[in-house]
């Protein structure tokens, strides 16, 4: 409807302007902006030469028409300024800021001084400039917001009106500045109240009507002399109408800019009677209309009626702008959310369990419905399915009993019911990424989100702040379990069923997974496992479980195996052209010896299907295959040993048994010494020769079953690994380093551009890193697991030499490749592990090089992660001039930097700079073990960092104001944060869950400390009090009063019997925590911000100024304690810290490291020789000293 009305409005406006008399040229077209340039101010008002001049007035007091509009609008402006000076002053200061907008675009830099001229001449020039700026902004907005057709057409029409009017009568620009602001307000999707928007749309749409009142109503040639008195009255009413219009526009503009225009008083901001003000405008219009009926010609009346109709149509479209803008913003927001959802899902996905299911089924020869159909009729299964109280179905059995395929069948059947929300995961011990509890949760959450996209909100809540690291750092389990729990409790997730296959193959943190499964919840679980004791003990504790023991369902299993045998024999007979007799013999043999084991049947049939087994050999081969899996595996090993490729097969099996993840054929070729010169077909043939143990899928080598790997590493260990597993690890290490040395080179992907971002990198074809991907990431791990490191043997020294040579030549190439493989974090850990391995006198040079290499990768890790080739640019240029790595690779430095920055000559003590906060860091604290670091910031967040890798592992958000203090509990399990929002929050340091919110302080919480037994938490506040809380329940146990100013620091003694507090009142108070009294007050001539008791004694108190010997044993509790300075004698400083002025890092009170301005201390924490500094920039600096 709106577009039709607008088209009518355009037609009416065009017809009106075409029919208008020549003297009304000041009325601009609403469609086409005038090309006529504005005239210089010094020239008299003239009309374009293409237009005839209007008739000359007979009244010498009447000014020419263009200046009449100027006079009336400026008269209205001046009268408004006299009647509402504060409003006009605020409005003019906003206009002043807009005049300087191009020079000072920052809100903070906008002036508060009123720059609007006092004379009309100065003011009209400024107003003209403001109108042009407003039109330009509207045009830019229009080019961005093309989707809002009707609204933008209305805006463009008004732009035309404004543009032509200002060109025709520039002195009257004061009338149009508010219009430009009004257009900006309407175009903003988040703006003022609905009544205000409605009023703005009404006023803007009728501006042409208001403007033409002058030319159509006050033209002396149209008025009779007898109506001169009526003319004066009409002019007065028009001025009053203009005044109300300007007032409305000014108030709307002031409200719109209230967030930065501090000159606007609070009383002005609270304007809310928009409907009333609009009514006043309409009443003024009515007064003009009444005068019109008496005064003007029918022609003028008709023209104004036409303008009124056009204005109504434009008004409708202007009112639609806001809703259209909101719709567009919602669409853009949805698009942004969709992109964020996709990135979150991409980061979440470690594997797609659906693909794993397909691979497993294909590997095992396909899923046969008749082999699992029996369980659908099983009483236990039906009881689990139909009884709402039956939470868990546990399917247990020995290896090879078909548990995995049974679950595949159950999944297929359950998926047929659309009411089931199914998620599943297949644990596989042969693949590290599928054999840990975190991977299980990751897969379950991934599939739930894929099926119920709305559930991603539970993931995004944490992922938006932590990114992919959320799923990969040391706290990933805690984060994912919390996410899964939230999903389970989501009311939209009904009928959820979670399935986990092969719990026994979950090698890492299986106990955590079992605890989660047995926890009461709204979902049903199906799990399968071997008959393992630890699993039995956990699952037996579940009340509402159904146990399905495969060994106790022998008949059903046997029938299923018989069905499977018939299927496999039919395929064999077809493939090998068996006659009926051979077919029956094979079937009968398999039936008699299978013992309910699917895997045994599959392996025997695989052997019979081999290309070397002819039809005539079938019976002899069959009889050579013994009953039972272990016996069969043993037979297969013997068969391999008798083959011509025995040595090569054993080497392949040995490598497959010790690698940390399944490897590809390309990677295998690098690791097998005797495979040099082999083609891919040759390697595939070798894998087929090991077919009873290995299988190949999409170029990746897997074990056919976990039992196959178990057999090799236990019963066939001496045959496969005759020199031991450490020897095999060493062989892989040696071949890996050799391959890396041959393959790695600068710009291996030929990116060319030094700043080429990693997000845009795609591996070339062929990929030069394809064969060394595994070696690149895991060579150090194999070196670590090779020979015992208890003593440095000649062999170890030789290996150290090889490593030294590799790092001297290929270190930067290796880091580049790690970045390309998205494995820089693994590289950091590898370098640190390597440094620990060779830290001996015999390998001194390598030790020094590795120390330098560690500093290099820690300092530049983030840079290299973002742009791999920066390892040769920024990383080198900003390393110390005497860095061993920089010296070794000085020829790699960019020659396009002619003047390189001056840097330090040696590495400073800063190990890492942690970036993530977006404002100053107020507080930092180490965990007791030094492995984690917490930081609290003005940005209202708390971050927990891995102190070794520098990765942010948690971002805790819940405070509504600045975070002033953070403190770990002694056991590292909890973290407390104090804030300007007057609360203390206690967090689970592992999961990031907020456990308690403690309320009671009446001002900002500045400091906190846990007691050594973690039973109590003390807090100091700007309200001058200290509170002691029960850390478990959150109850306030004591409120200690005595300080006369803010309490900056609190600390418990080792036995928890005393509490020290430091304050802005320049005192330290010692309190007896058992009765809550002050037992000592120490007057210090400075503000104390850091306190801590010596961990070995209750009498030594560490402060900003050094150690104080409190001699607590001599103190008696006293309610009215006296101040004393006796204990300040022999004050000394010990250990590492920060100087009182925050400029130096000190050791035993002496400055040893000057801190540049950008690293000046806002807060610091010390653990041993490690010092963490929270900086004003928002950085967290971690330093360690020898």
Secondary structure as the mmCIF struct_conf table of DSSP 4:
data_model
#
loop_
_struct_conf.conf_type_id
_struct_conf.id
_struct_conf.beg_label_comp_id
_struct_conf.beg_label_asym_id
_struct_conf.beg_label_seq_id
_struct_conf.end_label_comp_id
_struct_conf.end_label_asym_id
_struct_conf.end_label_seq_id
HELX_RH_AL_P HELX_RH_AL_P1 UNK A 2 UNK A 19
BEND BEND1 UNK A 20 UNK A 20
HELX_RH_3T_P HELX_RH_3T_P1 UNK A 22 UNK A 24
TURN_TY1_P TURN_TY1_P1 UNK A 25 UNK A 26
BEND BEND2 UNK A 27 UNK A 27
BEND BEND3 UNK A 30 UNK A 32
HELX_LH_PP_P HELX_LH_PP_P1 UNK A 36 UNK A 40
TURN_TY1_P TURN_TY1_P2 UNK A 41 UNK A 42
BEND BEND4 UNK A 43 UNK A 43
HELX_LH_PP_P HELX_LH_PP_P2 UNK A 44 UNK A 45
TURN_TY1_P TURN_TY1_P3 UNK A 49 UNK A 50
BEND BEND5 UNK A 51 UNK A 51
HELX_LH_PP_P HELX_LH_PP_P3 UNK A 52 UNK A 57
BEND BEND6 UNK A 58 UNK A 58
TURN_TY1_P TURN_TY1_P4 UNK A 60 UNK A 61
BEND BEND7 UNK A 62 UNK A 62
HELX_LH_PP_P HELX_LH_PP_P4 UNK A 63 UNK A 64
HELX_RH_AL_P HELX_RH_AL_P2 UNK A 65 UNK A 83
HELX_RH_AL_P HELX_RH_AL_P3 UNK A 85 UNK A 99
TURN_TY1_P TURN_TY1_P5 UNK A 100 UNK A 103
BEND BEND8 UNK A 106 UNK A 106
HELX_RH_3T_P HELX_RH_3T_P2 UNK A 107 UNK A 109
BEND BEND9 UNK A 113 UNK A 113
BEND BEND10 UNK A 118 UNK A 119
HELX_RH_AL_P HELX_RH_AL_P4 UNK A 120 UNK A 144
TURN_TY1_P TURN_TY1_P6 UNK A 146 UNK A 147
HELX_RH_AL_P HELX_RH_AL_P5 UNK A 149 UNK A 168
HELX_RH_3T_P HELX_RH_3T_P3 UNK A 170 UNK A 172
TURN_TY1_P TURN_TY1_P7 UNK A 173 UNK A 173
HELX_RH_AL_P HELX_RH_AL_P6 UNK A 174 UNK A 186
TURN_TY1_P TURN_TY1_P8 UNK A 187 UNK A 187
BEND BEND11 UNK A 189 UNK A 190
BEND BEND12 UNK A 192 UNK A 192
HELX_RH_AL_P HELX_RH_AL_P7 UNK A 194 UNK A 205
TURN_TY1_P TURN_TY1_P9 UNK A 206 UNK A 206
HELX_RH_AL_P HELX_RH_AL_P8 UNK A 207 UNK A 217
BEND BEND13 UNK A 218 UNK A 218
HELX_RH_3T_P HELX_RH_3T_P4 UNK A 220 UNK A 222
BEND BEND14 UNK A 223 UNK A 223
HELX_RH_3T_P HELX_RH_3T_P5 UNK A 225 UNK A 227
HELX_RH_AL_P HELX_RH_AL_P9 UNK A 228 UNK A 256
TURN_TY1_P TURN_TY1_P10 UNK A 257 UNK A 260
TURN_TY1_P TURN_TY1_P11 UNK A 262 UNK A 263
BEND BEND15 UNK A 264 UNK A 264
HELX_RH_AL_P HELX_RH_AL_P10 UNK A 266 UNK A 269
TURN_TY1_P TURN_TY1_P12 UNK A 270 UNK A 270
HELX_RH_AL_P HELX_RH_AL_P11 UNK A 274 UNK A 295
BEND BEND16 UNK A 296 UNK A 296
HELX_RH_AL_P HELX_RH_AL_P12 UNK A 298 UNK A 348
BEND BEND17 UNK A 350 UNK A 350
HELX_RH_AL_P HELX_RH_AL_P13 UNK A 353 UNK A 363
TURN_TY1_P TURN_TY1_P13 UNK A 364 UNK A 365
HELX_RH_3T_P HELX_RH_3T_P6 UNK A 369 UNK A 371
TURN_TY1_P TURN_TY1_P14 UNK A 372 UNK A 372
HELX_RH_AL_P HELX_RH_AL_P14 UNK A 373 UNK A 376
TURN_TY1_P TURN_TY1_P15 UNK A 377 UNK A 377
HELX_RH_AL_P HELX_RH_AL_P15 UNK A 379 UNK A 386
TURN_TY1_P TURN_TY1_P16 UNK A 388 UNK A 389
STRN STRN1 UNK A 392 UNK A 396
TURN_TY1_P TURN_TY1_P17 UNK A 399 UNK A 400
BEND BEND18 UNK A 401 UNK A 401
HELX_RH_AL_P HELX_RH_AL_P16 UNK A 403 UNK A 414
TURN_TY1_P TURN_TY1_P18 UNK A 415 UNK A 416
BEND BEND19 UNK A 417 UNK A 417
TURN_TY1_P TURN_TY1_P19 UNK A 418 UNK A 419
STRN STRN2 UNK A 421 UNK A 426
TURN_TY1_P TURN_TY1_P20 UNK A 429 UNK A 430
BEND BEND20 UNK A 431 UNK A 431
HELX_RH_3T_P HELX_RH_3T_P7 UNK A 432 UNK A 434
BEND BEND21 UNK A 435 UNK A 435
STRN STRN3 UNK A 436 UNK A 436
HELX_RH_AL_P HELX_RH_AL_P17 UNK A 437 UNK A 451
HELX_RH_3T_P HELX_RH_3T_P8 UNK A 453 UNK A 455
HELX_RH_AL_P HELX_RH_AL_P18 UNK A 456 UNK A 466
HELX_RH_3T_P HELX_RH_3T_P9 UNK A 467 UNK A 471
TURN_TY1_P TURN_TY1_P21 UNK A 472 UNK A 472
BEND BEND22 UNK A 473 UNK A 473
TURN_TY1_P TURN_TY1_P22 UNK A 474 UNK A 475
HELX_RH_AL_P HELX_RH_AL_P19 UNK A 476 UNK A 488
TURN_TY1_P TURN_TY1_P23 UNK A 489 UNK A 489
TURN_TY1_P TURN_TY1_P24 UNK A 491 UNK A 492
BEND BEND23 UNK A 495 UNK A 495
STRN STRN4 UNK A 496 UNK A 501
HELX_RH_3T_P HELX_RH_3T_P10 UNK A 503 UNK A 505
STRN STRN5 UNK A 508 UNK A 508
BEND BEND24 UNK A 509 UNK A 509
HELX_RH_AL_P HELX_RH_AL_P20 UNK A 510 UNK A 518
BEND BEND25 UNK A 519 UNK A 519
BEND BEND26 UNK A 522 UNK A 523
STRN STRN6 UNK A 524 UNK A 529
BEND BEND27 UNK A 531 UNK A 531
HELX_RH_AL_P HELX_RH_AL_P21 UNK A 533 UNK A 540
TURN_TY1_P TURN_TY1_P25 UNK A 541 UNK A 541
BEND BEND28 UNK A 543 UNK A 544
STRN STRN7 UNK A 545 UNK A 549
HELX_RH_3T_P HELX_RH_3T_P11 UNK A 550 UNK A 553
HELX_RH_AL_P HELX_RH_AL_P22 UNK A 554 UNK A 576
TURN_TY1_P TURN_TY1_P26 UNK A 577 UNK A 577
HELX_RH_AL_P HELX_RH_AL_P23 UNK A 580 UNK A 593
TURN_TY1_P TURN_TY1_P27 UNK A 595 UNK A 596
HELX_RH_AL_P HELX_RH_AL_P24 UNK A 598 UNK A 608
TURN_TY1_P TURN_TY1_P28 UNK A 609 UNK A 609
BEND BEND29 UNK A 610 UNK A 610
TURN_TY1_P TURN_TY1_P29 UNK A 611 UNK A 612
HELX_RH_3T_P HELX_RH_3T_P12 UNK A 615 UNK A 617
HELX_RH_AL_P HELX_RH_AL_P25 UNK A 618 UNK A 624
BEND BEND30 UNK A 625 UNK A 625
BEND BEND31 UNK A 627 UNK A 628
HELX_RH_AL_P HELX_RH_AL_P26 UNK A 629 UNK A 641
TURN_TY1_P TURN_TY1_P30 UNK A 642 UNK A 642
BEND BEND32 UNK A 643 UNK A 643
TURN_TY1_P TURN_TY1_P31 UNK A 644 UNK A 645
HELX_RH_AL_P HELX_RH_AL_P27 UNK A 646 UNK A 658
BEND BEND33 UNK A 660 UNK A 661
STRN STRN8 UNK A 664 UNK A 664
HELX_RH_AL_P HELX_RH_AL_P28 UNK A 665 UNK A 671
HELX_RH_3T_P HELX_RH_3T_P13 UNK A 673 UNK A 675
TURN_TY1_P TURN_TY1_P32 UNK A 676 UNK A 677
HELX_RH_AL_P HELX_RH_AL_P29 UNK A 680 UNK A 689
TURN_TY1_P TURN_TY1_P33 UNK A 690 UNK A 693
STRN STRN9 UNK A 694 UNK A 697
TURN_TY1_P TURN_TY1_P34 UNK A 698 UNK A 699
STRN STRN10 UNK A 700 UNK A 703
BEND BEND34 UNK A 704 UNK A 704
HELX_RH_AL_P HELX_RH_AL_P30 UNK A 706 UNK A 714
TURN_TY1_P TURN_TY1_P35 UNK A 715 UNK A 716
HELX_RH_AL_P HELX_RH_AL_P31 UNK A 717 UNK A 720
TURN_TY1_P TURN_TY1_P36 UNK A 722 UNK A 723
HELX_RH_AL_P HELX_RH_AL_P32 UNK A 725 UNK A 743
TURN_TY1_P TURN_TY1_P37 UNK A 746 UNK A 749
BEND BEND35 UNK A 753 UNK A 753
TURN_TY1_P TURN_TY1_P38 UNK A 754 UNK A 755
HELX_RH_3T_P HELX_RH_3T_P14 UNK A 758 UNK A 760
BEND BEND36 UNK A 765 UNK A 766
TURN_TY1_P TURN_TY1_P39 UNK A 768 UNK A 772
HELX_RH_AL_P HELX_RH_AL_P33 UNK A 773 UNK A 784
TURN_TY1_P TURN_TY1_P40 UNK A 785 UNK A 785
BEND BEND37 UNK A 786 UNK A 787
BEND BEND38 UNK A 790 UNK A 791
HELX_RH_AL_P HELX_RH_AL_P34 UNK A 794 UNK A 820
TURN_TY1_P TURN_TY1_P41 UNK A 821 UNK A 822
HELX_RH_AL_P HELX_RH_AL_P35 UNK A 824 UNK A 837
TURN_TY1_P TURN_TY1_P42 UNK A 838 UNK A 838
BEND BEND39 UNK A 840 UNK A 840
HELX_RH_3T_P HELX_RH_3T_P15 UNK A 841 UNK A 843
HELX_RH_AL_P HELX_RH_AL_P36 UNK A 844 UNK A 866
HELX_RH_3T_P HELX_RH_3T_P16 UNK A 868 UNK A 872
TURN_TY1_P TURN_TY1_P43 UNK A 873 UNK A 873
HELX_RH_AL_P HELX_RH_AL_P37 UNK A 874 UNK A 877
TURN_TY1_P TURN_TY1_P44 UNK A 878 UNK A 878
BEND BEND40 UNK A 879 UNK A 879
TURN_TY1_P TURN_TY1_P45 UNK A 881 UNK A 882
HELX_RH_AL_P HELX_RH_AL_P38 UNK A 884 UNK A 888
TURN_TY1_P TURN_TY1_P46 UNK A 889 UNK A 889
HELX_RH_3T_P HELX_RH_3T_P17 UNK A 890 UNK A 892
BEND BEND41 UNK A 893 UNK A 893
TURN_TY1_P TURN_TY1_P47 UNK A 895 UNK A 896
BEND BEND42 UNK A 898 UNK A 899
HELX_LH_PP_P HELX_LH_PP_P5 UNK A 900 UNK A 902
BEND BEND43 UNK A 905 UNK A 906
BEND BEND44 UNK A 909 UNK A 909
STRN STRN11 UNK A 910 UNK A 914
BEND BEND45 UNK A 918 UNK A 919
STRN STRN12 UNK A 921 UNK A 926
TURN_TY1_P TURN_TY1_P48 UNK A 928 UNK A 929
BEND BEND46 UNK A 930 UNK A 931
STRN STRN13 UNK A 932 UNK A 937
TURN_TY1_P TURN_TY1_P49 UNK A 938 UNK A 939
BEND BEND47 UNK A 940 UNK A 940
STRN STRN14 UNK A 941 UNK A 946
TURN_TY1_P TURN_TY1_P50 UNK A 947 UNK A 949
STRN STRN15 UNK A 952 UNK A 957
BEND BEND48 UNK A 960 UNK A 961
STRN STRN16 UNK A 963 UNK A 968
TURN_TY1_P TURN_TY1_P51 UNK A 970 UNK A 971
BEND BEND49 UNK A 972 UNK A 973
STRN STRN17 UNK A 974 UNK A 979
TURN_TY1_P TURN_TY1_P52 UNK A 980 UNK A 981
BEND BEND50 UNK A 982 UNK A 982
STRN STRN18 UNK A 983 UNK A 988
TURN_TY1_P TURN_TY1_P53 UNK A 989 UNK A 991
STRN STRN19 UNK A 994 UNK A 999
BEND BEND51 UNK A 1002 UNK A 1003
STRN STRN20 UNK A 1005 UNK A 1010
TURN_TY1_P TURN_TY1_P54 UNK A 1012 UNK A 1013
BEND BEND52 UNK A 1014 UNK A 1015
STRN STRN21 UNK A 1016 UNK A 1021
TURN_TY1_P TURN_TY1_P55 UNK A 1022 UNK A 1023
BEND BEND53 UNK A 1024 UNK A 1024
STRN STRN22 UNK A 1025 UNK A 1030
TURN_TY1_P TURN_TY1_P56 UNK A 1031 UNK A 1033
STRN STRN23 UNK A 1036 UNK A 1041
BEND BEND54 UNK A 1044 UNK A 1045
STRN STRN24 UNK A 1047 UNK A 1052
TURN_TY1_P TURN_TY1_P57 UNK A 1054 UNK A 1055
BEND BEND55 UNK A 1056 UNK A 1057
STRN STRN25 UNK A 1058 UNK A 1063
TURN_TY1_P TURN_TY1_P58 UNK A 1064 UNK A 1065
BEND BEND56 UNK A 1066 UNK A 1066
STRN STRN26 UNK A 1067 UNK A 1072
TURN_TY1_P TURN_TY1_P59 UNK A 1073 UNK A 1076
STRN STRN27 UNK A 1077 UNK A 1083
BEND BEND57 UNK A 1085 UNK A 1086
STRN STRN28 UNK A 1091 UNK A 1093
TURN_TY1_P TURN_TY1_P60 UNK A 1095 UNK A 1096
BEND BEND58 UNK A 1098 UNK A 1099
STRN STRN29 UNK A 1100 UNK A 1103
TURN_TY1_P TURN_TY1_P61 UNK A 1104 UNK A 1105
STRN STRN30 UNK A 1106 UNK A 1109
HELX_RH_3T_P HELX_RH_3T_P18 UNK A 1112 UNK A 1114
TURN_TY1_P TURN_TY1_P62 UNK A 1119 UNK A 1120
HELX_LH_PP_P HELX_LH_PP_P6 UNK A 1121 UNK A 1122
STRN STRN31 UNK A 1123 UNK A 1124
HELX_RH_3T_P HELX_RH_3T_P19 UNK A 1126 UNK A 1128
TURN_TY1_P TURN_TY1_P63 UNK A 1129 UNK A 1130
STRN STRN32 UNK A 1132 UNK A 1132
BEND BEND59 UNK A 1135 UNK A 1135
STRN STRN33 UNK A 1136 UNK A 1138
TURN_TY1_P TURN_TY1_P64 UNK A 1140 UNK A 1141
BEND BEND60 UNK A 1142 UNK A 1143
STRN STRN34 UNK A 1144 UNK A 1147
TURN_TY1_P TURN_TY1_P65 UNK A 1148 UNK A 1149
STRN STRN35 UNK A 1150 UNK A 1154
HELX_LH_PP_P HELX_LH_PP_P7 UNK A 1155 UNK A 1156
HELX_RH_3T_P HELX_RH_3T_P20 UNK A 1157 UNK A 1159
STRN STRN36 UNK A 1161 UNK A 1167
TURN_TY1_P TURN_TY1_P66 UNK A 1168 UNK A 1169
STRN STRN37 UNK A 1170 UNK A 1175
TURN_TY1_P TURN_TY1_P67 UNK A 1176 UNK A 1177
BEND BEND61 UNK A 1178 UNK A 1178
STRN STRN38 UNK A 1180 UNK A 1184
#
